[in-house]
Amino acid sequence: MPLRHERLAEANHDALCSDIAASLQRGEMSVLPTETVYGLSALPSHKKAADNIANWKGRDAKQPLTFHVAEIDDIKKLGAKIGLAAARLIERYWPGPLTLILKGPDGSPIGVRQPANEFTRNVIKACGEPLWMTSVNATGEPPLIEPNDIAESCKDNVAFFVDDGASPIGVASTIVRADRGPLEVIREGILTRDEVLSTAADLILFVCTGNTCRSPMAEAMAREVTSQAMGIPVDDVLSRGIKFSSAGTATALGMSASDGSLEAGAEIGIDLSNHRSQPIDDSLLQRAIKIYCLSDNHRQTLLAAAPECAEKIELLRPDGLDIADPYGGDLQVYQRARDEMHTAVKARSGDWWP
């Protein structure tokens, strides 16, 4: 079949969308634009779809293909199960360059993505079901991203090529496995592993005034205590779905930890040299599942700012007492605050890790 090469900027979108949907329903393939790379597309319900894609790419027809949805609710049509971590990623990154591997209705994994290109989403809507899409390349070769290269490679056995210029990102999507246990970033794209895991994790937040003394130490202690409880390295805690952070009620962005905190922390193996302060804001308050304040004036400040968050705001010390601000004191003052926090963090750790 001759390739119909349509430049999206010059096309009648509604008519083109209808023509492509009809072609896909006949079992033909099209190449559609996305924000990452172009996608070789076929309709899963057609019995020859998997074979057509496999033959074009030179791959096993049994190799899984990613479903691309027009709307998030379309995941229900696939019977896929969305856990809390996956839901957070969907809320933050869809439509966009993220593929999620979810648990399918029979327990087997299925890949799902919502592309950001509006025309492509309209084609999926017109088809009435999610589309299979895969990068335009022979197996083992890099994806084609330049329209002329794609048109040449598809000229004999693809019905439509919707040309929307060079792909904006030009890199395949980040792939995250979310169908079992801890999240696993299988492939990094423009979204990095740390970005994805940070977005998906439960956020535990510690709050003091300047975010240079007490709360950074408490944050680091909580990470250390949790890694010991899990029996894993500190750097792996995030991949288990828990993120620790800290903030200040009256601070500037980017301040280093105080000298006293650096020294007192180093004595127990805590390195605060990379810490940078951040002011508390509504996004942190809403995102956190637990917020621990170092003194009652911090708690009252947060309750006044976000009364709807009252159930998750409490003092770090379980006995309801303040941990005094060591700022300006000598090393002994910092050591006393450090030890009080360490005891409190150990007592609180069961709140976020059983």
N, C-alpha and C positions, 0 to 999 in steps of 0.2 A: 504494500500500500504506500502511496506517496505521502511524505510528511507534510502536514499543514502547519507551517511556521507562522504563528500569529504574534505580532508585537503588541503587548498589552496596552501600551500608551496610545495606540492608534485604533484599537478594537472596540466594537460594541460589546461591552462586558456581559450584558444579559444574554444576548444571542450566542456569544462564544461559550458562555457557561452552559447553556442548554445543549449546544452541539457536543461539547466535551462529555457531559453527563451521558448523553445518548450513546456516544462512542464507547465509553467505559462499560456501559450496560450491555453492549454487544460483545464485550470481551476484549476490546482493543486496549492498547496502552497509550498513555499520554505522559508528557513531561511538564510538571507544574512548578512554579516558583515558590520558594520559601525564604525566610530570612537567613537560613544557614546555607544550604546548598539546594540545587534543583532536585526534584524528586521524580523518579520513574514510578508511575502510578498505575494501579489496576484495581478493579472492583473485587473484593474477596469472595463475594457470593457467586461469581462466575467460575465455573468448574475449571477453566483453563488459565485462570489468572496467575496462580503460583508457577505453573509450568512456563508461561510466557515470560515472566520476570526472570526465572532461573535460566532459561535458554539465552535471554539477552545478556545477562550478566556472567554466564558461565559458572553457575553455582548449583548446589544441590537444591532441588525443589522443596525438600523438607526443612531447609534452613528457615527459621522464623523470620517473619516480616513485621514491621511496625505499623500498627493501626494509627491513622491520623484522623482526628475528630474535628468537627466544626464547632461544637459546643461541649462544655465539660459534662453536661448531662448525658451526652452520647456514650460516655463510659458505661452507663447502665445497660445500653444495648449490647455491650460486650460481656456483661456479667462480671466485670472486674471489681475487685475489692480494694477500697482506698482506706489505708490506715491514717492515723493522725499525722505522722511525719510526711507521708505523701501528700496529704491535704494541704499542709503548710507550703510544700514546694509548688503545688498547683496554684495556690492563692498568690504566691510571690512571682512565679516565673511564666505562667501560662496566660495568653498564648505566647510562646517563645521557644528558645533553643534548648529545651530539656525533654528528653525521652525518659519515661518511667516504665520500669518493668514491674507489673502488678500481678497479683494472683488472679488467675482466670476462674471461671465458674467450676471447672473440674479440678482445680488446684494447680494446674500447669501455668507457667509464666507467660504473660503476653506483654508486648511493648506497645505503649500508647504515647501519643504526642498531640498537642494542639498547635499547629503552625500559626505564625503571626500574620502571614500574607492573607489579606482579606479576600482576594479573588479566589485563592485556593480553598479557603473555608467555604465560600459560596458554592464552589463546585462540589465539595463534599455534601453540603446541604442538598443540592440538587440531585445527587445520587441517592439520597435517603439512607445512607449507611456510611460508616467510616471507610476510608480508603487505605489500601496498602500503598506505602511509598517507601522508596529506597533510593540511595544516592545513584547518580548517573555515572557509572563506571563499571568496567570489567572487574571481576573479583580480583583483589590484590593490587589494584591500581588506585591512585588518588581520585577523589570525586572531581568531575568536570564542573567548572563554575563559569566559564566564558561561553556566552551564547553561541558563537560561531562554532566552537568545538562541539557543543552539545548537538547543534543542528546537523553537523556532519556525521556524528556517531549514530544519530537516530533516523537518518534519512530513509532507511529501507523498511523498518519494521515497527515504527511508532506512528500513531495516527496524528497526534497533536503535540506541538511544542509551543508553550506559552512563554514568550520571551519578555522578561521584565528587567532586562539588563543584567549586569554582573551581580551575583548574590551579595547582599549587604555585608554579611559576616564572612562567608566564604569558608567556613569550617563546620564540619558536621556537629550535630547536637551533642551535648553532654548526656551520658546515659547513666541512670541511677537504678540500681536494683532495690526494689521496695516490696518484694513479695515474701520475704522471710528474714527473721532476725534483724540484726543491725543493718542500716542502709549501707550499700556498697556502691561507690562510684566506679563504674566499669570503664568509662571513657570520659576524659575531660574534653570539653569544647571551650567555648568562650566563658562558660561558668566553671569555676575551679572547684576542686574537692572541698576546700575549706568553706567556700561560699555556700555550697549546697548543704553541707553538714551543719553549718551554723544556722541556716534558715530552718532546717527541719528539726533541730534539737529542742528539748525542753530548756528554757532559759531560767537559771537561778541567779538572782541579782542581789548584790550587797551594796548598801548605800551609807555613805557618811557625808561630811561637809565638803571637803576639798578633793576627795578621791585621790589623795596622794599618800595617805598613811594607813588608816584602819581598813577601809574597804578593799584596797588592793591586796593587803595581807590576807584578809578573810577569803577573798576570791581564790588566791593561790592555795591556801590551806584546804579549802573545800575540794579543789581539783586533786590535790595530793591525797587527801583522805579517801576520796571516792576511787581513785586509781588503786589504792591499796585494798579497798573493799572488793573491787572487781577482780583484783589480781592481774592487772594489765598496766602497761606503761602510761604515764601521765598523758602523753601525746595521743593516746588512743581513746581517751574518755569521750571526746567529741563524737567519734564514730559510733559510740554506744548510745548516742541520743541525748547527752546532757552537756549543756554549755554553761560555763560560769562566767559572769561578768560583774563589773562594779561601776558605780557612778557617784557623782556628788551633787548635793543640793545647792551648792554655791561655789562653783568652780569654772575654770576656763577649759577649753578643749586643748589637749595635747601636752599637759604638764607631766613631768617625770615624777616618779615616786620620791618621797622625801629621803634625805640621807639616813635619818634614823630608821625608817622602814627598810631601806636597803640593807643596812647593817644587821638589824634585828632579824630580818627574814633570812639573810645569808647564814646566820648562826644555826638555823634548823633546815638548811638546804633549799630555801626558797629564793629564786632569782627574780627580782622585780625590775631588772635593768631595762626591760622592753616595755614596761607599763607606761601608758599615756592616759591621762585623765579624760573623762567625758562628763558633761552635765546630764542630769536626769531629764528625760523628756517623756512626752505622752506615749511615743512608740515603744519605749522600753517598759514603761509601766503596763501597757496593755499586753505586750508580748510575753513578759515574765510570768512563770507559773508560781514562783515564790520570790518574795522580796524581803530581805532581812536588813533592818536598820540597826545602826550601831548605838544610837541613843534615841530617847523618846521624842526629842525635838525633830529628828528626821522623820520619824513615823507620823507625827502630827502634820508636818509639811506635806508629806505625800498624801495623807488622808484628805487634807484640804484641797489638794490639786486633783485628786482622783478618788472620790469617795466610793465609786463603783468597784474599786480594787481592794476594798477594806479586808476582804477575807484572805487575801494573800500577802498582806503587809503586816509584819510583826517584828519585834525586837530579836536580835540574834541570840542574846542570852535567854535561855528558857525560863529563868527566874524573873524576867521582866526588868532587870537592872541595866543601866547604861554601861557601856565600855568607854571610859574617859578618853578624850582626844589627847594623844601624846605630842601633838605638834608643838614644837618649841622646847620640849623637854629633853633631858639627857637620855643616854642609852637605856638606863634602868627603867625609865618611864615607858619607853618603847617596848622593852622586854616584858614589862608587866601587862601592857595592852595586848601584846602578841600572845602571851600565855593565856590570858582570859579569852581571847578570840579562839585560840586553838581548842580549848576545852568546850566552848560553845559550839564550834563547828562540828566537833565530834558528836556532841549531843544531838545536833540538828540533822546530821547526815542521813538518818533514817527517813527524813521528810522527802528526800528525792531519790534515795536508793535503799531498797529494803534490806 
